[in-house]
Amino acid sequence: MDTVFQSSPAFRGMRGDVAAAFYRHSSQRRNLYLRVGASSLLTQSFNALWCAALNMRRTEPQLKYFAMLHDDIAPESWWLDSLLDEMDAHDLSVLSVAVPIKDARGLLSCGLSEPGEQWDAERFTMRQLARMPATALAEDFPGKVLLLNTGCWVCRFTEDWVEKVCFTINDRIIKDESGNYVPQVEPEDWNFSRQLHALGVRVGVTRKVKVSHIGEFPYRNDAIWGVESDN
């Protein structure tokens, strides 16, 4: 039976519903190796988990997949099996769940960008998501980079590209049109997505797995709400 390196960068622990999804209700059909992050530096935790999986695959030929679940995302039961099945159905190397950010606008953490434009991104909205295929593929958006979310995702861990990527957050300070200084950030998931695009990795975003992004409220990905577009 194939093994999944199932990880979570949960430095301060998990809520009960997230812990249940991570420890008890992720898969009925795969062997799991569970690993939780131990760093308050987000991308350090990501990279430590990734390196642990890379080192494990040197001696464990049954290790076929890597999965990640953030400590504030509560997916439905058997989410990992659903993701792996959907990834296989579309012959993808990486599949990410569409997750709304934690505010009332209904913006998602995934979206589109122009190739080579590091600071350019347009996030999908929940209303746009409802009109898209249940699983949207990068080739559905020719000439664009499909930006993934790392809150709940899975990838094939037998392919060469897994040794060519890392997780990093890019920051800068610029002046806006009024001359005021403003911070900008490119989160680790978008930077990771650009690396995947440059390497030609087949990726997709799905709403077939229901999740709640836990904040002041449970921001769900299985309802239509929020603004029409990210502008």
Residue pairs with C-beta under 8 A, 6 or more apart in sequence:
1 29
1 30
1 31
1 62
2 30
2 31
2 62
2 64
2 65
3 30
3 31
3 32
3 33
3 60
3 62
3 63
3 64
3 65
4 27
4 30
4 31
4 32
4 33
4 63
4 64
4 65
4 66
4 67
4 80
4 84
4 154
5 33
5 35
5 49
5 52
5 53
5 56
5 63
5 65
5 66
5 67
5 157
6 22
6 26
6 27
6 32
6 33
6 34
6 35
6 67
6 68
6 69
6 80
7 34
7 35
7 36
7 37
7 49
7 52
7 53
7 66
7 67
7 68
7 69
8 14
8 22
8 35
8 36
8 37
8 68
8 69
8 70
8 71
9 36
9 37
9 39
9 42
9 45
9 46
9 49
9 68
9 70
9 71
10 18
10 36
10 37
10 70
10 71
11 37
11 38
11 39
11 40
11 45
11 71
12 71
13 19
13 71
14 22
14 71
15 71
15 72
15 74
15 214
17 74
17 214
18 69
18 71
18 72
18 73
18 74
18 214
21 69
21 74
21 75
21 76
21 77
21 79
22 34
22 69
23 34
25 77
25 78
25 79
26 32
26 67
26 69
26 78
26 79
26 80
26 81
27 78
27 80
27 81
27 84
28 78
28 81
29 81
30 65
30 80
30 81
30 84
31 62
33 56
33 63
35 49
35 52
35 53
37 45
37 46
37 48
37 49
38 45
38 48
39 45
39 48
42 169
42 188
43 166
43 167
43 168
43 169
43 188
46 68
46 150
46 167
46 188
47 166
47 167
49 68
50 66
50 162
50 166
50 167
53 63
53 66
53 157
54 162
54 163
56 63
57 63
57 157
57 158
63 157
64 156
64 157
64 158
65 84
65 154
65 155
65 156
65 157
66 154
66 155
66 157
66 162
67 80
67 83
67 153
67 154
67 155
68 150
68 151
68 152
68 153
68 154
69 75
69 79
69 151
69 152
70 150
70 151
70 152
72 102
72 151
72 213
72 214
72 215
73 99
73 151
73 152
73 211
73 212
73 213
73 214
74 211
74 212
74 214
74 218
75 97
75 152
75 209
75 210
75 211
76 82
76 209
76 210
76 211
79 97
79 152
79 209
79 211
80 154
82 208
82 209
83 95
83 97
83 152
83 153
83 154
83 206
83 209
84 154
86 95
86 135
86 204
86 206
86 208
86 209
87 93
87 94
87 95
87 154
87 156
87 204
89 135
90 135
90 137
90 202
90 204
91 202
92 137
92 202
92 203
92 204
93 155
93 156
93 159
93 161
93 201
93 202
93 203
94 148
94 153
94 154
94 155
94 156
94 196
94 201
94 202
94 203
94 204
95 135
95 153
95 154
95 155
95 203
95 204
95 205
95 206
96 110
96 148
96 149
96 150
96 152
96 153
96 189
96 203
96 204
96 205
96 206
97 149
97 151
97 152
97 153
97 205
97 206
97 207
97 209
97 211
97 221
98 108
98 109
98 110
98 124
98 129
98 149
98 205
98 206
98 207
98 221
99 108
99 109
99 110
99 149
99 151
99 152
99 211
99 213
99 221
100 106
100 107
100 108
100 109
100 126
100 213
100 219
100 220
100 221
100 226
101 107
101 108
101 109
101 123
101 213
101 219
102 213
102 214
102 215
102 216
102 219
103 215
103 219
104 226
105 125
105 226
105 227
106 125
106 126
106 127
106 225
106 226
106 227
107 123
107 124
107 125
107 126
107 226
107 227
107 230
108 123
108 124
108 125
108 126
108 129
108 149
108 221
109 123
109 149
109 151
109 187
109 189
110 123
110 124
110 146
110 147
110 148
110 149
110 189
110 205
111 121
111 122
111 123
111 124
111 147
111 230
112 121
112 122
112 124
112 141
112 144
112 145
112 146
112 147
113 120
113 121
113 122
113 144
113 145
113 147
113 190
113 193
113 194
114 120
114 144
114 145
115 143
115 144
115 145
115 197
118 170
118 186
118 194
119 172
119 184
119 186
121 147
121 186
121 190
122 230
123 147
123 230
124 132
124 205
124 230
125 226
125 227
125 228
125 229
125 230
126 221
126 223
126 224
126 225
126 226
127 224
127 225
127 226
127 227
127 228
128 228
128 229
129 207
129 221
130 224
132 140
132 207
133 140
134 206
134 207
134 208
135 204
135 205
135 206
135 207
135 208
136 146
136 204
136 205
136 206
137 146
137 202
137 203
137 204
138 144
138 145
138 146
138 197
138 202
138 203
138 204
145 193
145 194
145 197
146 193
146 197
146 203
146 204
146 205
147 189
147 190
147 193
148 189
148 190
148 192
148 193
148 196
148 203
148 205
149 189
149 205
150 167
150 188
150 189
150 192
151 189
151 211
151 213
152 209
152 211
155 162
159 201
161 196
161 199
161 201
164 195
164 199
165 192
165 195
165 196
165 199
166 195
167 188
167 191
167 192
168 188
168 191
169 185
169 186
169 187
169 188
169 191
170 185
170 186
170 191
171 183
171 184
171 185
171 186
172 183
172 184
173 181
173 182
173 183
173 184
174 181
174 182
174 184
175 181
175 182
176 182
193 203
196 203
197 203
207 221
207 222
210 220
210 221
210 222
211 220
211 221
212 218
212 219
212 220
212 221
213 219
213 220
213 221
